[in-house]
Amino acid sequence: MDKWKNVRVRQELLEEAETELKKEELQSLSEFVSEAIRLRMEALAKDRVVEYLERDKAGRIAQLQGQLMYTPKHVWVQATPQGNLKIGVSDYFPSQLKGIVYVEASKIGETVSKDKPFGVVETAAGWPFVIHDVYSPIDGKVVKVNKEVIDDPYLLNGNAYQWIVEIQPTNPAQENETERLLSFEQYKELLVKLETRPRVPPGDSELAGMVREIKQ
């Protein structure tokens, strides 16, 4: 750039800065520059908020996944300090089966039976929508229901690791039933097996065989 053009640009910037100084009632050019930098940094931070929140959520979900136990039928289980079990569905349903559109669960006070459905999840895997039973890992009674998820099942598509019901075991000794469940690493291994077989859901005996093989 020619020298005279360079000087002219500087002069225009200076005049603009002086105008802003008067408008903003700032005391000096350095204060004006500091304020401009602060405003710019705030704008950049706002632009990155969504990214930071998504990264934080992904980190928290990954940490939670490793703390849970899983059934072969895509239900996660988390013990509470009171000895109850919080139950939800893994991200298999929304990620592999095209999204959750409806959730139904047993009501508070109703009993549930081990390996029997306590609710359903409806996914947009086809038309009409496909309904999948959600199975309880133990015998017990529903003591809490997550109304927020029931009322707005689409929440599970953004974060499947939100509980649906909390179950109180009929027999406290049944807490040992969690030992037969899968760790997160074992559950991931099961998903790999499911994805490398024909797209026909395995029967209970075949699924049990896969679990035995994984746990060996």
Secondary structure in CASP SS format (residue, H / E / C, confidence):
PFRMAT SS
TARGET T0000
AUTHOR 0000-0000-0000
METHOD secondary structure of the structure
MODEL  1
M C 1.00
D C 1.00
K H 1.00
W H 1.00
K H 1.00
N H 1.00
V H 1.00
R H 1.00
V H 1.00
R H 1.00
Q H 1.00
E H 1.00
L H 1.00
L H 1.00
E H 1.00
E H 1.00
A H 1.00
E H 1.00
T H 1.00
E H 1.00
L H 1.00
K H 1.00
K H 1.00
E H 1.00
E C 1.00
L C 1.00
Q C 1.00
S C 1.00
L H 1.00
S H 1.00
E H 1.00
F H 1.00
V H 1.00
S H 1.00
E H 1.00
A H 1.00
I H 1.00
R H 1.00
L H 1.00
R H 1.00
M H 1.00
E H 1.00
A H 1.00
L H 1.00
A H 1.00
K H 1.00
D H 1.00
R H 1.00
V H 1.00
V H 1.00
E H 1.00
Y H 1.00
L H 1.00
E H 1.00
R H 1.00
D H 1.00
K H 1.00
A H 1.00
G H 1.00
R H 1.00
I H 1.00
A H 1.00
Q H 1.00
L H 1.00
Q H 1.00
G H 1.00
Q H 1.00
L C 1.00
M E 1.00
Y E 1.00
T C 1.00
P C 1.00
K C 1.00
H C 1.00
V E 1.00
W E 1.00
V E 1.00
Q E 1.00
A E 1.00
T C 1.00
P C 1.00
Q C 1.00
G C 1.00
N C 1.00
L E 1.00
K E 1.00
I E 1.00
G E 1.00
V E 1.00
S C 1.00
D C 1.00
Y H 1.00
F H 1.00
P H 1.00
S H 1.00
Q H 1.00
L C 1.00
K C 1.00
G C 1.00
I E 1.00
V E 1.00
Y E 1.00
V E 1.00
E E 1.00
A E 1.00
S C 1.00
K C 1.00
I C 1.00
G C 1.00
E C 1.00
T E 1.00
V E 1.00
S C 1.00
K E 1.00
D C 1.00
K C 1.00
P E 1.00
F E 1.00
G E 1.00
V E 1.00
V E 1.00
E E 1.00
T E 1.00
A C 1.00
A C 1.00
G C 1.00
W C 1.00
P C 1.00
F C 1.00
V E 1.00
I E 1.00
H E 1.00
D E 1.00
V E 1.00
Y E 1.00
S E 1.00
P C 1.00
I C 1.00
D C 1.00
G E 1.00
K E 1.00
V E 1.00
V E 1.00
K E 1.00
V E 1.00
N C 1.00
K H 1.00
E H 1.00
V H 1.00
I H 1.00
D H 1.00
D C 1.00
P C 1.00
Y C 1.00
L H 1.00
L H 1.00
N H 1.00
G H 1.00
N C 1.00
A C 1.00
Y C 1.00
Q C 1.00
W C 1.00
I C 1.00
V E 1.00
E E 1.00
I E 1.00
Q E 1.00
P E 1.00
T C 1.00
N C 1.00
P H 1.00
A H 1.00
Q H 1.00
E H 1.00
N H 1.00
E H 1.00
T H 1.00
E H 1.00
R H 1.00
L C 1.00
L E 1.00
S C 1.00
F H 1.00
E H 1.00
Q H 1.00
Y H 1.00
K H 1.00
E H 1.00
L H 1.00
L H 1.00
V H 1.00
K H 1.00
L H 1.00
E H 1.00
T C 1.00
R C 1.00
P C 1.00
R C 1.00
V C 1.00
P C 1.00
P C 1.00
G C 1.00
D H 1.00
S H 1.00
E H 1.00
L H 1.00
A H 1.00
G H 1.00
M H 1.00
V H 1.00
R H 1.00
E H 1.00
I H 1.00
K H 1.00
Q C 1.00
END
